[in-house]
């Protein structure tokens, strides 16, 4: 039996052919200029916590002025360098720190390399949460919420 006959005999060909009967409405693709304009607008509307407000929020988390020093990052943007011992770092609310990091447009950094690595997990989780929320807003705005499958915890990753 040749490969095509085997394929047809298993019913897979018929299943695949049935997939082509769905109504397809092509999605309008935005131009590069439109996407750039949206990105600029989102950036303008994003949180932009400045250093004085950031210092107050860091104090609320438990940082002292001794642990917060002002420096300049590689693009000549003033930022805070946070220096603290490991015991205090372990007690800090790192999820809230990650929120502050994103709200301040990365206007602080940790001096200790091990702390940077440990904190990265929280920073990435916060970024992922924000990107997912933005993607869902975009789909909802364009009436496309039901067009794309969404993973929910506990669901199998394969069909």
C-alpha positions as CSV (number, residue, x, y, z in Angstrom):
1,X,0.0,0.0,0.0
2,X,1.5,3.4,-0.9
3,X,1.8,6.3,1.5
4,X,-1.2,8.2,0.2
5,X,-3.5,5.1,0.5
6,X,-2.2,4.6,4.1
7,X,-2.9,8.2,4.9
8,X,-6.5,8.0,3.5
9,X,-7.2,4.7,5.1
10,X,-6.4,6.2,8.6
11,X,-8.9,8.9,8.0
12,X,-6.4,11.6,8.6
13,X,-6.8,13.1,5.1
14,X,-10.5,13.4,5.6
15,X,-10.0,15.1,9.0
16,X,-7.5,17.5,7.4
17,X,-9.8,18.3,4.5
18,X,-12.6,19.2,7.0
19,X,-10.4,21.8,8.5
20,X,-10.5,23.8,5.3
21,X,-14.2,24.4,5.4
22,X,-14.1,27.0,8.2
23,X,-15.0,30.6,7.3
24,X,-11.8,32.6,7.2
25,X,-11.8,36.3,7.6
26,X,-8.3,37.8,6.9
27,X,-7.0,39.9,9.7
28,X,-6.1,43.5,8.9
29,X,-2.4,44.0,9.4
30,X,-1.2,47.3,10.7
31,X,1.5,49.2,8.8
32,X,4.9,49.8,10.4
33,X,4.0,53.4,10.8
34,X,0.8,52.5,12.6
35,X,2.7,50.1,14.9
36,X,5.4,52.7,15.6
37,X,2.7,55.2,16.5
38,X,1.0,52.7,18.9
39,X,4.3,51.9,20.5
40,X,5.1,55.6,21.1
41,X,1.6,56.2,22.5
42,X,1.9,53.2,24.9
43,X,5.3,54.5,26.0
44,X,4.0,58.0,26.6
45,X,1.1,56.5,28.7
46,X,3.2,54.0,30.6
47,X,4.2,54.8,34.2
48,X,7.2,57.0,34.6
49,X,8.1,57.2,38.3
50,X,10.9,59.8,38.8
51,X,13.7,59.4,41.3
52,X,12.1,61.4,44.2
53,X,8.9,59.3,44.1
54,X,10.9,56.1,43.6
55,X,13.0,56.9,46.7
56,X,9.8,57.3,48.8
57,X,8.5,53.9,47.5
58,X,11.9,52.2,48.2
59,X,11.7,53.6,51.8
60,X,8.2,52.1,52.1
61,X,9.8,48.7,51.1
62,X,12.4,49.1,53.9
63,X,15.4,50.6,52.2
64,X,17.4,53.2,54.0
65,X,19.1,56.2,52.5
66,X,22.4,54.5,53.2
67,X,21.4,51.6,50.9
68,X,20.3,53.9,48.1
69,X,23.0,55.8,46.2
70,X,22.5,57.8,43.0
71,X,24.6,57.0,39.9
72,X,24.3,57.3,36.2
73,X,23.7,54.4,33.9
74,X,25.3,53.8,30.5
75,X,22.9,56.2,28.6
76,X,23.5,59.0,31.1
77,X,20.2,58.4,32.8
78,X,20.3,59.0,36.6
79,X,19.4,55.8,38.5
80,X,19.6,54.4,42.1
81,X,22.2,51.7,42.9
82,X,20.8,49.6,45.8
83,X,23.4,48.0,48.1
84,X,22.1,45.7,50.9
85,X,23.1,42.5,52.7
86,X,21.7,39.2,51.7
87,X,19.5,38.7,54.8
88,X,17.7,42.0,54.1
89,X,17.4,41.2,50.4
90,X,15.8,37.8,51.3
91,X,13.1,39.6,53.4
92,X,12.2,42.2,50.8
93,X,9.0,42.1,48.8
94,X,10.7,41.3,45.5
95,X,7.4,41.2,43.5
96,X,6.7,44.8,44.7
97,X,10.3,45.7,43.8
98,X,9.7,44.4,40.3
99,X,6.6,46.6,39.9
100,X,8.6,49.6,41.0
101,X,11.4,48.6,38.5
102,X,9.0,48.7,35.6
103,X,7.0,51.7,36.8
104,X,10.2,53.7,37.1
105,X,11.5,52.6,33.7
106,X,14.4,50.7,35.3
107,X,15.7,53.6,37.4
108,X,17.3,51.3,39.9
109,X,19.7,48.4,39.9
110,X,21.2,46.1,42.5
111,X,24.9,46.2,43.1
112,X,25.3,42.5,44.2
113,X,25.4,40.1,41.1
114,X,23.8,37.2,43.0
115,X,20.9,39.4,44.1
116,X,20.5,40.6,40.5
117,X,20.2,37.0,39.4
118,X,17.7,36.2,42.1
119,X,15.7,39.3,41.4
120,X,15.6,38.6,37.7
121,X,12.9,35.9,38.2
122,X,10.5,38.5,39.7
123,X,11.3,41.2,37.1
124,X,10.7,38.7,34.2
125,X,7.4,37.6,35.9
126,X,6.2,41.2,36.2
127,X,7.1,41.9,32.6
128,X,5.3,38.8,31.4
129,X,2.2,39.7,33.4
130,X,2.2,43.2,31.8
131,X,2.8,41.9,28.3
132,X,0.0,39.3,28.7
133,X,-2.4,42.0,29.9
134,X,-1.5,44.2,27.0
135,X,-2.0,41.4,24.5
136,X,-5.4,40.6,25.9
137,X,-6.4,44.3,25.8
138,X,-5.3,44.3,22.1
139,X,-7.3,41.2,21.2
140,X,-10.4,42.5,23.1
141,X,-10.1,46.0,21.4
142,X,-10.1,44.3,18.0
143,X,-12.9,41.9,18.8
144,X,-10.5,38.9,18.5
145,X,-10.7,37.4,22.0
146,X,-12.3,34.1,20.7
147,X,-10.2,33.7,17.6
148,X,-7.0,32.5,19.4
149,X,-6.7,29.7,21.8
150,X,-5.5,30.7,25.3
151,X,-3.6,28.5,27.7
152,X,-5.1,28.3,31.2
153,X,-3.2,26.6,34.1
154,X,-4.0,22.9,34.3
155,X,-4.9,22.5,30.6
156,X,-2.8,20.1,28.6
157,X,-0.3,21.8,26.3
158,X,-1.0,19.4,23.4
159,X,-4.3,18.3,21.8
